[in-house]
Amino acid sequence: MIQFKPIKGVNLVLEIERKFVLDGILAINMLKSDGISIEQNEITQIYTKITPLEEIRFRKSGQNFTTAHKIGKGLMRKENERECSEKEFKSALKEALGMPINKTRFEFKINNLPCNIDMYHEFLDGLITLEIEFLTVQDAKNFIIPEFLSASIKAEITEDERYKNKNLALFGLPEVEFDIKKAINIIDQNKDLKLVFPSSLRAIDAARVMFFQIYKSVQVHKEIYLNTSDEEALHQFRVHLRKTRSLLKILPGIFDEKTVAHFNKNFKLIANSTNKKRDIDVFLEFLKEQKNSKLITQILLLEKQNLNSDIKEMMSSETTQEIFKDWEVFLKEESDFYKGEKFDTPVKKLVARAFRVQILRVKKALLKLNEECANERFHATRIEIKRLRYLLEIFIDLYAIKSLEKAKERAKEIQEIFGDLQDRDIWLEILEQYLSNELLNAQTPDKLQTKIYKQIYKLRDKILDKKGKFIRTLSKVSRNLKIYYN
């Protein structure tokens, strides 16, 4: 570590160090048995700024508090460190990026060189590292690790950015053992398990597990509908198909593009064949509370029966069964044969970028909405919000960002209003379709259409009133997510 002339009370140094991963605590025991003087401290450290080449760290070591500004990467970095107060540390804790790191540090010297072994805890449990500081780069390159230490070294990680504390705070343990076959089998037995992804898990492994869980829900609700004609089962069948298509679209690069396009095309055909039935189901619920709607209700109930038969025939068809079977085989494929260019990206990094891109789409769509817009623009915005909600529902626990929960709540709230608006547009289309029936035209008063139009205007106003607050929430989330894929 080379020290420079102090600048306004700041200790400016050039940090030169090598870093290693140790296998267990044997090295610590060896140091103690050899009578080497060891100072032990409990450390908590957090980061308030993280970029590829810069970090601001706050640390509590015993009863001492410090803050450091580091610039650079690899073997040699510049570091400005100073003492700070406990109040500064607690204030920084509220703005911490990622997770606080807790570790036990053992400090000692080898050949008069400062060394430390860090034993990490909590979400980093099992990680033990050795750091050795040097006066010059040449000293660092020429240094030979003592035999009693070299026996415990698993790998040198001096140049491995994944093991920098700032990246450990963001992404957790870099090396994750993951048995994709075992994970698929567990979900096969229990589709309702909550998925919690290791941050550094490969995107392709996380995607296969996620899509398989969604696929199991598709299959379960398909069977329920075939056996009972339950309307909610049909709705959930549609939701999970839509979720599959949306996530394939907004998480590109994980799988082969042609394969994704093939499945998306077929899933769209299946889902679209259920649209009219679902629209009629929702309209019939509305009509239950309306006067003079008996005849239109009877006509729609008859149409519903016909559609019910068509949907069941589609679900049971050999073509549909083959599509789903191919999808299941694809998801269970353990090789990387169908991999995309980003298959090996840590899921946390890939999803963070997807969040940012989708948030931008939603914000742009919301900003374009005004009193003059046609309803079609509102409906297109609803689709973008829905896609964002799918990301939030599945991946929110990957990030220690409090504003994500608020974004999830507001996305759900505003999307439901958008959904109500689209429903009413569809109801008007249904009425228009059947009003050619002279008897129905005579018995369906203008009041029904007028009532729906009034509700449409109110819903549009409600959306425009809420969009500003939602945009501000999304902007805050977007800023916090940027650090995860820089």
Disulfide bonds with the S-S distance in Angstrom:
none
